[in-house]
Amino acid sequence: MDIPFYQVDAFTNRALGGNPAAVCPLEAWLDEATMQAIAEENNLSETAYFLPRGEDFEIRWFTPVHEMDLAGHPTLATAHVIMTEIARERNAVTFHTKIGDTLVVTRTNGRLAMDFPARPPSPRLDPAAVATALRAEPTEVLAARDGFAVFASEAEVRALDPDMPAVAALDCLGVIATAPGDDADFVSRFFAPGQNIPEDPVTGSAHCTLIPYWAERLDKTEMFARQVSKRGGEIWCKHNGARVEIAGEAVTLIRGTLSL
């Protein structure tokens, strides 16, 4: 069986920047064990699979160890593949997820804007355990799907050197570290060693939590963010109440075929 394969750098306008995602168009779903094995083989933070549903698409995402309920940068990468490789005339695509959500991605002003659910954080995790895991003292600790640690400055976020086994032991999928930005409204990093992702270069789904937090704190509905990992990424953000808009650019790096 031959499966088309694309590797796309998301949330960047340059090759070898942003966050790489694998994208595999399918005609029918493979069994979960095969999709998980492909994701493990790719060893990227996520591999996305999609197939047509009328004019829309179904989409699923796998880390090297786990299927995700929501993932941002591989959704951006998949929309990019559809609009640049498969159906270039399209300026919008609608994805249906395994958990029943509907995600719309539109192309505007050279960027792809994703409409995602907002996931505001609230107090849940033990602040002392998070501080120990990050080896730094946040000013605030919250959580949604992911742990959420707020720091006073971008420099503190950039300097973090977490204890990865301790991060993996926390009761959350990963940990977002965030602070006001020097030349952005806010910055972040994302650590998910329990998913075999010590640090994710740019994490779209983390902005489902970052956007409502910073919108309230900064009293703004539109913001510009940076993820300050080694590869780095740029995210244009909008808070729309129960939904958020997460926008960025993408570049196709690899086109190929998986032979199973």
Secondary structure, 3 states (H helix, E strand, C coil): CEEEEEEEEECCCCCCCCEEEEEEECCCCCCHHHHHHHHHHHCCCCEEEEEEECCEEEEEEECCCCEECCCCHHHHHHHHHHHHHHCCCCCEEEEECCCCCEEEEEEECCEEEEEEECCCCECCCCHHHHHHHHCCCCCEEEECCCEEEECCCHHHHHHCCCCHHHHHCCCCCCEEEEEECCCCCEEEEEEEHHHCEEEECCCCCCHHHHHHHHHHHHCCCEEEEEECCCCCEEEEEEEECCEEEEEECEEEEEEEEEEC
